[in-house]
Amino acid sequence: MTKIDEKVEKLLAKHPGLTKLEAIKIVTEKNERKKKKRSEKTDRSNAKKLRNEANRPERR
C-alpha cells in the first residue's frame, strides 16, 4: 500500500461519512499545498543566498 492509500484509509476511518473519492481529493489537495509551500520556501532561501553573495566583499 502506498503512502497516499494509507493516508486515505486513515482519513476514511476518522471521517466515515466521506466517500473514497472525496478523501483522495482532500489528500491530493493537501499534498499540492505542501509542495507549493516547500517551493516558496526554497525560492526565498535561494533569493537570500544570492543577495548575501552580492553583498559579500571579495577576498584575496
Sine and cosine of phi, psi and omega as CSV:
sin_phi,cos_phi,sin_psi,cos_psi,sin_omega,cos_omega
0.00,0.00,0.71,-0.71,-0.01,-1.00
-0.99,0.17,0.21,-0.98,-0.01,-1.00
-0.88,0.47,-0.63,0.77,-0.01,-1.00
-0.90,0.43,-0.67,0.74,0.03,-1.00
-0.88,0.48,-0.64,0.76,0.02,-1.00
-0.90,0.44,-0.69,0.73,0.00,-1.00
-0.90,0.43,-0.62,0.78,0.03,-1.00
-0.91,0.42,-0.69,0.72,0.00,-1.00
-0.89,0.46,-0.66,0.75,0.03,-1.00
-0.90,0.44,-0.66,0.75,0.00,-1.00
-0.91,0.42,-0.65,0.76,0.03,-1.00
-0.92,0.40,-0.58,0.81,0.02,-1.00
-0.92,0.38,-0.60,0.80,-0.03,-1.00
-0.97,0.24,-0.57,0.82,-0.04,-1.00
-0.79,-0.61,1.00,0.10,-0.08,-1.00
-0.92,0.40,-0.24,0.97,0.01,-1.00
-0.97,0.22,-0.24,0.97,0.00,-1.00
-0.98,0.20,0.50,-0.86,0.15,-0.99
-1.00,0.03,0.25,-0.97,-0.01,-1.00
-0.90,0.43,-0.62,0.78,0.02,-1.00
-0.90,0.44,-0.65,0.76,0.04,-1.00
-0.90,0.44,-0.66,0.75,0.00,-1.00
-0.91,0.42,-0.66,0.75,0.03,-1.00
-0.89,0.46,-0.66,0.75,0.01,-1.00
-0.89,0.46,-0.69,0.72,0.00,-1.00
-0.88,0.47,-0.73,0.68,-0.02,-1.00
-0.90,0.43,-0.67,0.74,0.01,-1.00
-0.89,0.46,-0.71,0.71,0.02,-1.00
-0.89,0.45,-0.63,0.77,0.03,-1.00
-0.90,0.44,-0.68,0.73,0.02,-1.00
-0.88,0.47,-0.64,0.77,0.03,-1.00
-0.90,0.44,-0.68,0.74,0.04,-1.00
-0.88,0.47,-0.66,0.75,0.00,-1.00
-0.91,0.42,-0.66,0.75,0.03,-1.00
-0.88,0.47,-0.69,0.73,-0.01,-1.00
-0.89,0.45,-0.70,0.72,0.00,-1.00
-0.89,0.45,-0.68,0.73,0.01,-1.00
-0.89,0.46,-0.66,0.75,0.01,-1.00
-0.90,0.43,-0.69,0.72,0.02,-1.00
-0.89,0.46,-0.64,0.77,0.01,-1.00
-0.90,0.43,-0.67,0.75,0.02,-1.00
-0.90,0.43,-0.67,0.74,0.02,-1.00
-0.88,0.47,-0.69,0.73,0.03,-1.00
-0.89,0.46,-0.67,0.75,-0.01,-1.00
-0.90,0.44,-0.70,0.72,0.01,-1.00
-0.91,0.42,-0.64,0.77,0.03,-1.00
-0.90,0.44,-0.64,0.77,0.01,-1.00
-0.91,0.42,-0.66,0.75,0.03,-1.00
-0.89,0.46,-0.69,0.72,0.01,-1.00
-0.90,0.44,-0.65,0.76,0.01,-1.00
-0.89,0.45,-0.67,0.75,-0.01,-1.00
-0.93,0.36,-0.59,0.81,0.04,-1.00
-0.91,0.42,-0.63,0.78,-0.02,-1.00
-0.93,0.38,-0.53,0.85,-0.04,-1.00
-1.00,0.04,-0.19,0.98,-0.04,-1.00
-0.97,0.24,0.75,-0.66,0.04,-1.00
-0.94,0.33,0.49,-0.87,0.00,-1.00
-0.96,0.27,0.60,-0.80,0.05,-1.00
-0.97,-0.26,0.53,-0.85,0.02,-1.00
-0.92,-0.40,0.00,0.00,0.00,0.00
